[in-house]
C-alpha cells in the first residue's frame, strides 16, 4: 500500500530540525527501499516548512508508525502530519524522473475534494510530473484529494495542474528532491 506523509513544520523549528538531522537520516535510511519520493518543502526565501515522504508500506499501522515515530515528530519539530493512502499513478519513483529543466522549480501541489474513488479522474500524464496520485480514505473508497510533485516555471503554473473547479483548498509548496537515492 502506498502512503503520502507530509510533516508540516512548527514555526521556528528549523534550529531543532538542524540539530536532529543525523537522527532523521538514520531513521529514514531504514525506509530507503520503500521510498517513492521524499524531500523538504520551503518558502521562497529557503525557510523549511515541512518534509514530504511517499512510501510503499505493508499497511496503515506501518504508515502511522513511520509518521509518528520519526525523530523530528517525537521532538516536537512538526505542527501536524498529513498521512493518507495514496496511489502512485505514474508507477515510478522520483529517481525515475528524467525531466529537469534548469529554468523550472519543483513544487508540491495538494488539492482536496471528496468524491468516490471510482469517480476520480486520473491527472493527465505530463512530462513535468515527478510523482502524482490521489489521496484516499483509509479504506480507499473516497478520493480526498491529490498530491502532485512536479516541475514548473512558477507557483501559479504548478497550481494549474489541479483544476480549481474539482479541488478546493489547493496548496502549493516549493519542494526539492531530498535524500540519498535508492
Rosetta blueprint (number, residue, H / E / L):
1 X L
2 X E
3 X E
4 X E
5 X E
6 X E
7 X E
8 X E
9 X E
10 X L
11 X L
12 X L
13 X L
14 X H
15 X H
16 X H
17 X H
18 X H
19 X H
20 X L
21 X H
22 X H
23 X H
24 X H
25 X H
26 X H
27 X H
28 X H
29 X H
30 X L
31 X L
32 X H
33 X H
34 X H
35 X E
36 X E
37 X E
38 X E
39 X E
40 X E
41 X E
42 X E
43 X L
44 X L
45 X L
46 X L
47 X L
48 X E
49 X E
50 X E
51 X E
52 X E
53 X E
54 X E
55 X E
56 X E
57 X L
58 X L
59 X L
60 X H
61 X H
62 X H
63 X H
64 X H
65 X H
66 X H
67 X H
68 X H
69 X H
70 X L
71 X H
72 X H
73 X H
74 X H
75 X H
76 X L
77 X L
78 X E
79 X E
80 X E
81 X E
82 X E
83 X E
84 X E
85 X E
86 X E
87 X L
88 X L
89 X L
90 X L
91 X L
92 X L
93 X L
94 X H
95 X H
96 X H
97 X L
98 X L
99 X L
100 X L
101 X L
102 X L
103 X L
104 X L
105 X E
106 X E
107 X E
108 X E
109 X E
110 X E
111 X E
112 X E
113 X E
114 X E
115 X E
116 X E
117 X H
118 X H
119 X H
120 X L
121 X L
122 X L
123 X L
124 X L
125 X L
126 X L
127 X L
128 X L
129 X E
130 X E
131 X E
132 X E
133 X E
134 X E
135 X E
136 X E
137 X L
138 X L
139 X L
140 X L
141 X L
142 X E
143 X E
144 X E
145 X E
146 X E
147 X E
148 X E
149 X E
150 X E
151 X E
152 X E
153 X L
154 X L
155 X H
156 X H
157 X H
158 X H
159 X H
160 X L
161 X L
162 X L
163 X L
164 X L
165 X L
166 X L
167 X L
168 X E
169 X E
170 X E
171 X E
172 X E
173 X E
174 X E
175 X E
176 X L
177 X L
178 X L
179 X L
180 X L
181 X L
182 X L
